[in-house]
Amino acid sequence: MALLPELPADSIDLVVTSPPYFRQRDYGGGIGNEDTPDAYIAALMPAFAECVRVIKPSGSIIWNLGDKYDESNLLLMPYRFALAVAGQHPVRLVNTIMWAKTNPTPRQFKRRLVSSTEPFFHFVKSDAYFYAMDAFMQGDEPKAPREPKADSNIGKSYFELIAQSALTDSQKDLARTALQTVIEEVQRGEIEGFRMKIRGIHSEPFGGQDGGRKIQLDRNGFTIIRIHGNPIKRDYIVAPVESLKGSPHPAVYPVKLVEEFLRLLTLPGDLVLDPFVGSGTTAVAAAALSRRFIGIDINPIYCDYARTRLDAVQKRLI
């Protein structure tokens, strides 16, 4: 906490960090060794408050915490923290992004399942937060072009449902014409697929984002939902736990995780902060994607190791 207050307010584009978890490992003193969950969360609050202060109105905070069992009882530490933050700081929680680990520790519990996920909370302090969805989506592998489909059974069941429905004759004719049109779009490879809702046959939408479809159902007796097959990003990231040879730090999250957040929430040249830099993963990811960075840690051994990792990455980039 000695260095964070020295950073100017509204100067950081993104904070990505993972503080020591509650009573999980020996990180060399400091946060994580408190006697109670409440004391642990209270110890985190000054650092979080500084993160809120230093991020720009367009900035974000990505904060990772792991959970803890106490006498076979899951303490829900990440969610206790998120609720405490919501009550004490002027921030909003945009998403909880789950890290799904492909290689969790292979323990054989008799009375519970193996823990294989951890939450990353995305906090912001204004509606002006930067969000580069297009650049983020480019991180996915490109999809192969759609092939035309010659399946003569596409939509056959919908024709049968139209005939069975209580629509008027004119509505049935309109539904058949619209159905034939969308079938041809699928056959030409213009869309991935579709769904059709028919009044009296299918459940009706309640409103909200489906309000337009409800209007179509009321007016025409049917609505068609085209599925374009565009990639979507869900609120989880699948990545293995990393094991770094010679690392003095007992817990390392993957570079891939940080890179995902960097692409989504920053631009090249933006300034990234990790106030619990640990093994230096945030700095490594920032350097690889041409972001500037500040890393802070109470443990000098971790700082030395993080510098060594970072030097190796920067040499490869030259």
Phi, psi and omega per residue, in radians:
M1 nan -0.140 -3.093
A2 -1.231 -0.588 -3.050
L3 -1.606 -0.573 -3.089
L4 -0.976 -0.775 -3.134
P5 -1.110 -0.285 3.133
E6 -1.400 -0.250 3.136
L7 -1.325 2.455 -3.141
P8 -1.154 2.603 3.042
A9 -1.142 2.599 3.063
D10 0.966 0.741 -3.077
S11 -2.056 -0.198 -3.019
I12 -1.928 2.372 3.125
D13 -1.453 -0.579 -3.089
L14 -2.701 2.331 2.940
V15 -1.840 2.203 2.996
V16 -2.213 2.101 -3.057
T17 -2.716 2.821 3.081
S18 -2.471 1.649 -3.141
P19 -1.123 2.877 3.031
P20 -0.960 2.372 3.122
Y21 -1.306 2.814 -3.095
F22 -1.239 2.002 3.028
R23 0.850 0.809 3.128
Q24 -1.848 -0.842 -3.061
R25 -2.493 2.901 3.063
D26 -1.593 1.875 -3.131
Y27 -1.659 0.154 3.129
G28 1.632 0.529 3.125
G29 1.683 3.037 3.094
G30 1.454 -2.677 -3.061
I31 -1.034 2.474 3.092
G32 2.017 -0.286 -3.087
N33 -1.826 0.240 -3.115
E34 -1.131 2.794 -3.081
D35 -1.382 -0.495 -3.056
T36 -2.317 2.746 3.065
P37 -0.996 -0.721 -3.131
D38 -1.098 -0.691 3.126
A39 -1.165 -0.655 3.105
Y40 -1.107 -0.836 -3.132
I41 -1.115 -0.695 3.096
A42 -1.078 -0.610 3.131
A43 -1.212 -0.492 3.127
L44 -1.353 -0.441 -2.968
M45 -1.080 -0.723 3.119
P46 -1.061 -0.688 3.113
A47 -1.162 -0.701 3.127
F48 -1.150 -0.718 3.128
A49 -1.036 -0.692 3.099
E50 -1.158 -0.645 3.108
C51 -1.111 -0.717 3.094
V52 -1.093 -0.708 -3.115
R53 -1.130 -0.722 -2.986
V54 -1.488 -0.349 -3.141
I55 -1.303 2.579 3.070
K56 -1.201 2.843 3.001
P57 -0.990 -0.469 3.098
S58 -1.540 0.034 -3.037
G59 -1.575 3.049 -3.136
S60 -2.444 2.797 3.020
I61 -2.139 2.167 3.004
I62 -1.900 2.037 -2.982
W63 -2.202 2.083 -3.119
N64 -1.859 2.341 3.002
L65 -2.407 2.481 3.012
G66 -1.675 2.899 -3.088
D67 -1.703 3.133 -3.045
K68 -2.594 2.343 2.991
Y69 -1.636 2.430 3.046
D70 -2.277 1.920 -3.084
E71 0.912 0.889 3.102
S72 1.176 0.253 3.124
N73 -1.978 2.126 3.126
L74 -1.297 2.174 -2.988
L75 -1.427 -0.270 -3.106
L76 1.046 0.724 -3.077
M77 -1.035 -0.765 3.139
P78 -1.031 -0.676 -3.052
Y79 -1.387 -0.545 2.991
R80 -1.060 -0.744 3.128
F81 -1.095 -0.828 -3.106
A82 -1.063 -0.702 3.110
L83 -1.171 -0.677 3.099
A84 -1.121 -0.735 3.102
V85 -1.044 -0.802 -3.118
A86 -1.045 -0.563 -3.123
G87 -1.481 -0.307 -3.000
Q88 -2.028 -0.255 -3.012
H89 -2.301 2.608 -3.117
P90 -1.415 1.130 -3.139
V91 -2.286 2.877 3.038
R92 -2.157 2.579 3.106
L93 -1.669 1.950 -3.097
V94 -1.386 -0.822 -3.117
N95 -2.625 2.703 2.797
T96 -1.896 1.913 -3.126
I97 -1.679 2.125 -3.099
M98 -1.569 2.292 2.973
W99 -1.549 1.984 3.097
A100 -1.675 1.972 -3.053
K101 -1.478 2.222 3.120
T102 -1.398 -0.287 -3.109
N103 -2.354 1.028 3.120
P104 -1.105 2.833 3.122
T105 -0.993 2.149 -3.028
P106 -1.366 1.201 3.111
R107 -1.579 2.675 -3.135
Q108 -1.999 1.528 3.108
F109 -1.444 2.523 3.139
K110 -1.587 -0.385 -3.010
R111 -2.213 0.186 3.050
R112 -2.803 2.880 -3.121
L113 -1.501 2.760 3.126
V114 -1.228 2.286 3.091
S115 -1.273 2.172 -3.090
S116 -2.354 0.262 3.101
T117 -2.351 2.701 3.025
E118 -2.488 2.483 3.132
P119 -1.522 2.500 2.932
F120 -2.033 2.031 -3.105
F121 -1.552 2.311 3.084
H122 -1.839 1.869 3.124
F123 -1.842 2.573 3.018
V124 -2.382 2.836 3.114
K125 -2.031 0.043 3.064
S126 -2.725 2.876 3.086
D127 -1.256 -0.158 -3.073
A128 -1.535 0.237 -3.073
Y129 -1.090 2.454 -3.104
F130 -1.294 2.415 -3.096
Y131 -2.594 1.824 -3.037
A132 -1.754 1.233 -3.073
M133 -1.066 -0.681 -3.108
D134 -1.088 -0.821 3.119
A135 -1.129 -0.633 3.126
F136 -1.100 -0.749 -3.114
M137 -1.185 -0.453 -3.140
Q138 -1.169 -0.243 3.077
G139 -1.244 -0.263 3.110
D140 -1.392 2.713 3.054
E141 -1.192 2.384 -3.139
P142 -1.102 2.518 3.141
K143 -1.454 2.537 3.075
A144 -1.208 2.591 3.113
P145 -1.008 2.548 3.131
R146 -1.230 2.455 3.057
E147 -1.604 2.491 3.036
P148 -1.014 2.569 -3.127
K149 -1.989 2.206 -3.110
A150 -1.770 0.218 -3.085
D151 -1.128 2.057 -3.100
S152 -1.382 -0.136 -3.116
N153 -1.633 -0.023 -3.138
I154 -1.030 2.166 3.072
G155 1.366 0.028 -3.083
K156 -1.010 -0.733 -3.097
S157 -1.140 -0.547 3.128
Y158 -1.198 -0.646 3.074
F159 -1.041 -0.698 -3.141
E160 -1.174 -0.678 3.135
L161 -1.204 -0.617 3.077
I162 -1.056 -0.769 -3.132
A163 -1.113 -0.609 -3.113
Q164 -1.390 -0.277 -2.994
S165 -1.293 2.969 3.110
A166 -1.678 0.313 3.095
L167 -1.140 2.730 3.051
T168 -1.222 2.888 -3.141
D169 -1.048 -0.703 -3.134
S170 -1.193 -0.649 3.094
Q171 -1.165 -0.661 3.100
K172 -1.120 -0.729 3.115
D173 -1.091 -0.755 3.119
L174 -1.103 -0.717 -3.140
A175 -1.130 -0.727 3.139
R176 -1.132 -0.706 3.134
T177 -1.129 -0.795 3.125
A178 -1.119 -0.670 3.133
L179 -1.145 -0.751 3.135
Q180 -1.108 -0.657 3.120
T181 -1.094 -0.811 -3.091
V182 -1.252 -0.549 3.056
I183 -1.060 -0.756 3.140
E184 -1.149 -0.575 3.066
E185 -1.104 -0.699 3.093
V186 -1.164 -0.771 -3.105
Q187 -1.112 -0.554 3.106
R188 -1.440 -0.103 -3.132
G189 1.418 0.277 -3.126
E190 -1.344 -0.541 3.065
I191 -2.320 2.829 -3.107
E192 -1.331 -0.664 -3.102
G193 -3.138 -2.882 -3.134
F194 -2.835 2.884 2.954
R195 -2.292 2.596 3.120
M196 -2.154 2.356 3.024
K197 -1.987 2.310 -3.105
I198 -2.098 2.283 -3.102
R199 -1.045 2.292 -3.128
G200 1.525 -0.235 3.134
I201 -1.858 -0.819 -3.088
H202 -1.915 2.769 3.065
S203 -1.123 2.558 -3.083
E204 -1.705 2.553 3.080
P205 -1.141 2.726 -3.066
F206 -1.654 -0.287 -3.087
G207 2.329 -2.683 -3.112
G208 1.124 -2.278 3.140
Q209 -1.139 -0.389 3.132
D210 -1.614 0.171 -3.091
G211 -1.040 -0.692 3.124
G212 -1.113 -0.637 3.114
R213 -1.194 -0.624 3.097
K214 -1.126 -0.691 3.100
I215 -1.083 -0.729 3.122
Q216 -1.121 -0.701 3.100
L217 -1.082 -0.771 -3.130
D218 -1.143 -0.680 -3.044
R219 -1.441 -0.805 -3.007
N220 -1.848 -0.306 -3.098
G221 1.584 -0.032 3.140
F222 -2.760 2.858 2.995
T223 -2.581 2.588 -3.129
I224 -2.084 2.284 3.138
I225 -1.899 1.933 3.127
R226 -1.435 2.371 3.123
I227 -1.904 1.907 -3.045
H228 -1.466 -0.259 3.101
G229 1.326 0.266 3.102
N230 -1.185 2.532 3.122
P231 -1.145 2.522 3.054
I232 -2.208 2.622 3.108
K233 -1.795 2.123 3.105
R234 -1.638 2.999 -3.026
D235 -1.529 0.822 2.966
Y236 -2.630 2.686 3.121
I237 -2.260 2.199 3.137
V238 -1.637 2.138 -3.127
A239 -2.792 2.577 3.116
P240 -1.367 2.724 2.960
V241 -1.186 2.336 -3.128
E242 -1.606 2.505 3.055
S243 -2.170 1.992 -3.079
L244 -1.779 2.135 -3.133
K245 -1.090 2.237 3.103
G246 1.434 0.049 -3.114
S247 -1.266 2.272 3.067
P248 -1.383 -0.200 -3.085
H249 -1.516 2.289 -3.034
P250 -1.390 -0.164 -3.066
A251 -2.496 2.050 -3.083
V252 -2.204 2.101 3.035
Y253 -1.543 2.774 -2.984
P254 -1.268 2.582 3.042
V255 -1.030 -0.638 -3.123
K256 -0.978 -0.695 3.140
L257 -1.035 -0.857 -3.107
V258 -1.145 -0.689 3.127
E259 -1.057 -0.655 3.099
E260 -1.043 -0.811 -3.124
F261 -1.196 -0.634 3.121
L262 -1.109 -0.742 3.132
R263 -1.154 -0.603 -3.076
L264 -1.374 -0.601 -2.889
L265 -2.089 0.038 -3.141
T266 -2.508 2.961 3.006
L267 -2.051 2.773 3.026
P268 -0.927 2.388 -3.102
G269 1.619 -0.256 3.110
D270 -1.179 2.800 -3.058
L271 -1.803 2.180 -3.082
V272 -2.004 2.424 -3.129
L273 -2.125 2.387 2.931
D274 -2.230 1.822 -3.098
P275 -1.361 -0.102 3.016
F276 -2.264 1.178 -2.869
V277 -1.191 -0.425 3.050
G278 0.936 -2.126 -3.080
S279 -1.391 -0.065 3.049
G280 1.619 0.280 -3.078
T281 -1.059 -0.735 3.135
T282 -1.076 -0.751 3.132
A283 -1.129 -0.708 3.129
V284 -1.091 -0.805 3.136
A285 -1.138 -0.707 3.132
A286 -1.099 -0.761 3.125
A287 -1.102 -0.725 -3.118
A288 -1.116 -0.519 -3.103
L289 -1.878 0.353 3.019
S290 1.095 0.625 2.987
R291 -1.807 2.535 3.016
R292 -1.368 2.792 -3.015
F293 -2.693 2.693 3.001
I294 -2.272 2.261 3.101
G295 -2.149 2.348 -3.127
I296 -2.262 2.439 3.012
D297 -2.704 2.576 -3.127
I298 -1.326 -0.374 -3.047
N299 -1.683 1.978 -3.102
P300 -1.131 -0.472 3.112
I301 -1.158 -0.743 3.088
Y302 -1.096 -0.740 -3.132
C303 -1.071 -0.750 3.119
D304 -1.085 -0.763 3.137
Y305 -1.145 -0.709 3.118
A306 -1.070 -0.702 3.106
R307 -1.107 -0.687 3.128
T308 -1.113 -0.785 3.085
R309 -1.056 -0.777 -3.078
L310 -1.159 -0.719 3.116
D311 -1.048 -0.714 -3.141
A312 -1.122 -0.702 3.122
V313 -1.168 -0.777 -3.114
Q314 -1.129 -0.600 3.082
K315 -1.132 -0.635 3.114
R316 -1.220 -0.474 -3.112
L317 -1.428 -0.305 -3.124
I318 -1.250 nan nan
